[in-house]
């Protein structure tokens, strides 16, 4: 079979699965979403029953007849129990935190059951590890799955395989679900020396040093906020009935640094974005304000977790087509 025919068959199979089991954040397994066939052990057991039946017919042995049909009845009952062990399971994606390319993305998943217990459920991707879990009757089971990442942008996952062979292993029932975790993958950080500070063309930022909260110079008073140190409370103002205030001190902040894509050196765009990612992390650790300049996008200098996430998100999605 040629590679072109195989690719067309794979595309047809993906389209058929998308129509039968559409992507969703929460999926309940029912007869439309569950597939079941005999396992290798079940196929071998059927072959054994066929041989026993031929022997019973040949020798007209009533005892072998009885044993053959009793085992066949057990085989039929195992079919229904294997299906019931998977039917009714509800899967809900609880999201995942952003990671850097090359790391394992943690994906939160909750399995729940409204009626009966489900045992020995196996969850897996082709390139990820296998997880076995039991779901209690009328309860839920939370777990974290890990998926390898290689490229920046929104993480595109293959369908999660949910499988069971309980209770006798003669059948395998499975479903292929597409859960929407929405995990963002940042570029892989690359360590390079920081660039020299410069403002991009059209920037309104001046070169004066800003002041940030510190311990050097007294700047004034502010209303007390929970968590303020007792050493900075203005007890004199409080004793005069003017309310409780905290003293504010400041210290000069280092000149903010602009990170420009044109100043990042690398073999290709991905390495240059990795260099800028390394700069963002280094400046956050150094507690130095920075801005980000990309073609068509500019983020003004700031500092803190929210600013860091904004810059890393811009680097992760730069130049990519919207997928979600």
C-alpha positions in Angstrom: 0.0 0.0 0.0 1.5 3.3 -1.0 2.1 6.1 1.4 -0.5 8.4 -0.3 -3.2 5.8 0.2 -2.2 5.3 3.9 -2.3 9.1 4.4 -5.8 9.3 2.9 -7.0 6.5 5.1 -5.6 8.2 8.2 -7.3 11.5 7.2 -10.6 9.6 6.7 -10.3 7.9 10.1 -9.6 11.2 11.8 -12.6 12.8 10.2 -14.8 9.9 11.1 -13.6 10.0 14.7 -14.2 13.8 14.8 -17.8 13.3 13.7 -18.5 10.3 16.0 -16.6 11.6 19.1 -16.3 15.4 18.7 -13.7 17.4 20.8 -15.1 18.6 24.1 -13.9 19.5 27.6 -16.2 17.0 29.2 -17.2 13.6 27.6 -19.4 10.8 28.9 -18.7 7.4 27.4 -21.7 5.6 25.9 -22.5 3.1 23.1 -21.6 5.6 20.4 -18.2 6.3 21.8 -17.1 2.7 22.9 -15.6 0.1 20.7 -15.1 -3.5 21.7 -13.4 -6.6 20.2 -11.9 -9.8 21.5 -8.4 -9.6 22.8 -5.7 -12.0 21.8 -6.6 -14.1 24.9 -10.2 -14.0 23.9 -9.5 -15.0 20.3 -7.4 -18.0 21.6 -10.3 -18.9 23.9 -12.7 -18.9 20.9 -10.4 -21.1 18.9 -10.3 -23.5 21.8 -14.1 -23.6 22.0 -14.3 -24.3 18.3 -11.9 -27.3 18.6 -13.9 -28.6 21.6 -17.2 -28.2 19.6 -15.7 -30.1 16.6 -14.6 -32.9 19.0 -18.0 -33.0 20.7 -19.7 -33.3 17.3 -17.2 -36.0 16.1 -17.6 -38.2 19.2 -21.1 -37.2 20.1 -20.0 -36.6 23.7 -22.7 -34.9 25.8 -20.3 -33.9 28.5 -18.0 -32.0 26.0 -21.2 -30.4 24.5 -22.2 -29.1 28.0 -18.7 -27.8 28.8 -18.4 -26.1 25.5 -21.7 -24.2 25.7 -21.1 -23.4 29.3 -17.8 -21.7 28.5 -19.4 -20.0 25.5 -22.0 -18.5 27.8 -19.3 -17.3 30.1 -17.5 -15.7 27.1 -20.8 -13.9 26.2 -21.3 -12.7 29.8 -17.7 -11.4 29.9 -18.4 -9.3 26.8 -21.2 -7.4 28.6 -19.2 -6.9 31.8 -16.2 -5.5 29.9 -18.5 -3.1 28.1 -20.3 -2.1 31.3 -17.0 -1.4 33.0 -16.3 1.4 30.5 -19.8 2.7 29.8 -21.0 5.6 32.0 -17.5 6.9 32.8 -17.3 10.7 32.5 -14.0 12.4 31.7 -13.4 16.1 32.4 -10.3 18.1 31.5 -9.3 20.4 34.3 -6.6 22.3 32.4 -2.8 22.4 32.6 -0.2 25.0 33.4 2.1 26.5 30.6 5.5 24.8 30.1 8.6 25.4 28.1 9.3 23.3 25.0 11.0 20.1 25.9 9.2 19.7 29.2 6.4 17.3 30.2 3.1 19.2 30.2 0.9 18.3 33.2 -2.7 17.7 32.3 -5.4 17.5 34.9 -8.1 14.9 34.4 -11.1 14.0 36.6 -13.0 10.7 36.0 -16.4 10.3 37.6 -19.2 7.8 37.8 -22.8 8.4 38.8 -23.8 4.8 39.4 -21.4 1.8 39.5 -17.7 1.3 40.1 -15.3 1.1 37.2 -12.1 -0.9 37.7 -8.7 -1.2 35.9 -9.2 1.7 33.4 -6.1 2.3 31.4 -5.3 5.8 30.0 -2.5 6.3 27.4 -1.1 8.2 24.4 1.1 6.5 21.9 4.2 8.4 23.0 3.3 8.8 26.7 3.1 6.5 29.7 0.3 4.2 30.7 -1.9 5.1 33.7 -4.3 2.6 35.4 -7.0 4.0 37.6 -10.2 2.8 39.4 -13.3 5.0 39.7 -15.5 4.6 42.8 -19.3 4.2 42.5 -21.0 7.6 42.7 -17.6 9.3 43.1 -14.7 10.7 41.1 -11.0 10.2 40.7 -8.6 13.0 39.9 -5.2 12.4 38.4 -2.5 14.2 36.4 -1.3 12.9 33.0 2.0 14.1 31.4 2.5 14.7 27.7 5.8 15.5 26.0 6.2 18.8 24.2 8.6 19.7 21.4 7.3 22.9 19.8 6.1 26.3 21.1 2.5 27.4 20.7 -0.8 25.7 21.7 -0.2 22.1 22.6 -1.8 19.8 20.0 -2.5 16.4 21.6 -3.5 13.1 20.0 -6.7 11.5 21.2 -6.5 9.9 24.6 -7.1 6.2 24.6 -9.3 5.0 27.5 -9.3 1.2 27.6 -10.3 -1.7 29.8 -10.0 -5.5 29.7 -11.8 -6.1 33.0 -12.8 -8.7 34.3 -11.4 -11.7 32.4 -9.2 -10.1 29.7 -11.1 -11.8 26.9 -12.3 -8.5 25.4 -10.8 -5.0 25.1 -13.2 -2.1 25.1 -11.8 1.3 24.3 -12.6 4.9 23.3 -10.6 7.7 21.8 -11.5 11.0 23.3 -10.3 14.5 22.4 -10.3 16.6 25.5 -9.7 20.4 25.4 -6.9 21.1 27.9 -5.6 24.4 26.2 -2.0 24.2 27.3 0.4 26.9 26.0 4.0 25.9 25.3 6.7 28.6 25.7 9.8 28.6 23.5 12.7 26.6 24.9 15.0 29.1 26.8 18.5 29.7 25.4 21.1 31.3 27.6 22.8 34.4 26.0 24.3 37.6 27.4 21.8 40.4 27.9 21.6 43.0 25.1 22.5 46.6 25.7 19.6 48.8 26.8 17.9 50.7 24.1 14.4 51.9 23.5 12.7 51.0 20.2 11.7 53.6 17.7 8.6 55.4 18.7 8.9 54.5 22.4 7.7 57.2 24.9 9.9 55.9 27.7 12.6 58.2 28.9 15.9 57.2 30.3 15.3 58.5 33.9 15.6 56.0 36.7 12.2 55.1 38.2 11.6 54.5 41.9 10.3 51.2 43.2 9.4 50.2 46.8 12.5 49.5 48.8 14.3 50.5 52.1 16.3 53.6 51.3 14.4 56.9 51.0 11.3 57.9 52.9 8.5 58.8 50.4 5.4 59.3 52.5 2.5 57.4 54.1 -0.2 55.2 52.8 -3.2 53.5 54.5 -2.4 50.3 56.3 -2.8 47.2 54.3 -2.8 43.6 55.8 0.6 42.2 55.7 2.5 45.5 56.2 5.5 45.2 58.5 4.8 46.5 62.1 8.2 48.3 61.9 6.8 50.6 59.2 3.6 51.6 61.0 3.2 55.3 61.9 2.2 54.9 65.6 2.4 58.6 66.2 -0.3 59.4 63.6 -2.4 56.5 65.1 -2.1 57.9 68.6 -3.4 61.2 67.4 -6.5 59.5 66.0 -5.5 59.9 62.3 -5.8 56.3 61.5 -3.3 53.5 61.0 -0.7 54.2 58.2 2.4 52.6 56.9 5.6 54.4 55.9 6.7 54.0 52.3 10.4 53.9 51.4 11.8 53.7 47.9 15.0 53.0 46.1 16.1 53.8 42.5 15.3 51.2 39.9 17.8 50.1 37.3 17.1 51.5 33.8 14.6 49.4 32.0 15.8 47.2 29.2 14.1 46.7 25.8 14.3 43.2 24.3 14.1 43.4 20.6 13.8 40.4 18.2 16.4 42.0 15.9 19.0 41.9 18.6 18.6 38.2 19.3 21.2 36.1 17.5 20.3 32.5 16.4 20.3 30.1 13.6 16.6 30.4 12.9 13.5 32.1 14.3 12.9 29.4 17.0 16.4 29.8 18.5 16.0 33.6 18.5 12.7 33.4 20.3 14.4 31.0 22.7 17.1 33.6 23.3 14.5 36.2 24.1 12.8 33.8 26.5 16.1 33.3 28.3 16.4 37.1 28.6 12.9 37.4 30.1 13.7 34.8 32.7 17.1 36.3 33.5 15.7 39.8 34.0 12.8 38.6 36.1 15.4 36.8 38.4 17.4 40.0 38.5 14.3 42.1 39.3 15.0 44.5 36.4 12.2 46.0 34.4 12.1 45.1 30.7 10.0 45.6 27.7 9.4 43.4 24.6 9.5 44.5 21.0 8.3 42.2 18.3 7.3 43.1 14.7 3.7 44.3 15.0 3.7 44.1 18.8 5.2 46.0 21.7 4.9 45.4 25.4 5.9 48.4 27.6 8.6 47.8 30.3 7.3 46.4 33.6 8.1 43.7 36.1 6.2 40.9 37.9 4.5 37.6 37.2 1.7 39.1 35.1 4.2 40.9 32.9 6.3 37.8 32.6 3.4 35.7 31.4 2.3 38.3 28.9 5.8 38.4 27.4 6.2 34.6 27.3 2.8 34.3 25.7 3.7 36.8 23.0 6.9 34.8 22.3 5.0 31.5 22.2 2.4 32.6 19.7 4.6 34.9 17.6 4.1 34.1 13.9 1.7 31.2 14.5 -1.8 30.9 13.0 -4.6 31.1 15.6 -5.6 27.5 16.4 -8.1 28.0 19.2 
